[in-house]
Amino acid sequence: MPVIFAYIFLVCIWATTPLAIQWSNSSLTFVASISLRSLVALIVCSALLLIFRIRLVQRREDWVAFFAGMVGLYPNMLLVYWSSQFISSGLMAVILGVYPFAVGLFSLLIKKENVFNSARVLALCLALGGLVVINIEQLSLGRDGFLGVICMLASALLFAFSTVWVNSVGGSINPLRQSTGVLLLSVPAFILTWFFVDGELPKVIDTKSLIGLSYLSIAGSVIGHTLFFYVLRHCSMVSVSLIPLITPVMALSIGAVLAKETVSVATLCGSLMVLVSLALYQGVFQLLRRKLRSARLQLPGYTVLRKRLFLFVGKVYG
């Protein structure tokens, strides 16, 4: 599959995942929901390995890469699923927008690659300001809403740490093998957590939970994780960290249309601050400026028109 198509599909999956998580929690506890999702995904991935006759472990170092990827799934997804009970799906996607900043931080700490400059430091400060505005709004909703935001921030940090670690130790591993290995390590941990935290089998699973669980198991875990490791293998860290710049706007729109989620003024302002900071961090404004300048210079007679305009202004005010 061309990398560009994998990238586009991954963006769409990430944008719809927060709402699907909320739907899957409709009649299931958050622990049961993520445990069932991971178990179904593991069964499907294992079947695919058998069908394509791919060995899961080809060298001892693969287990290190699997464990590095596991950090991005367990306990990371427990935090996401718990938070989905108290904050909107759109806000979840916006908070995950701090992921690129965390990737830059862990790239510096783990890979000794400094991606920060003055513009990105400014962007980081703007993003933190946006998160403060969002947190103030959540405080008015109560303790759970505030803790939901904090857990989503912790999730973004864990996911970024896992991403950089996987890129460092397992960038060449087949994406399907990586997804299966991560699930193989994560599923027992999820089941043990479910046993000690919940321990009760669901009596009734409604339609929303079935739709959300099915979508997350196949699209979110099997396809989404495999595409993520595929993109991570073929793209730079900067390109991968650009994804959260696109998904929040899509997630906010999907949540408003399908789930009738309302967006308050404070949440909207905070979200805009985070999105602008992401654009500044990724150099989107500089890129647009260069493209616009290039387009102007390529216009026929642009230089002549500009000189005549300067001459005209000079005569009027000269």
Buried (B, 14 or more C-beta within 10 A) or exposed (E): EEBEEBBEBBBBBBBBBBBBBBBBBBBBBBBBBBBBBBBBBBBBBBEBBEEEEEEBEEEEEBBBBBBBBBBBBBBBBBBBBBBBBBBBBBBBBBBBBBBBBBBBBBBBEBBEEEBBEEBBEEBBEBBBBBBEBBBEBBEEBEEEBBBBBBBBBBBBBBBBBBBBBBBBBBEEBBBBBBBBBBBBBBBEBBBEBBEEEBEEEBEEBEEBBBBBBBBBBBBBBBBBBBBBBBBBBBBEBBBBBBBBBBBBBBBBEBBBEEBEBEBBEBBBBBBBBBBBBBBBBBBBEEEEEEEEEEEEEEEEEEEEEEEEEEEEEEEEEE
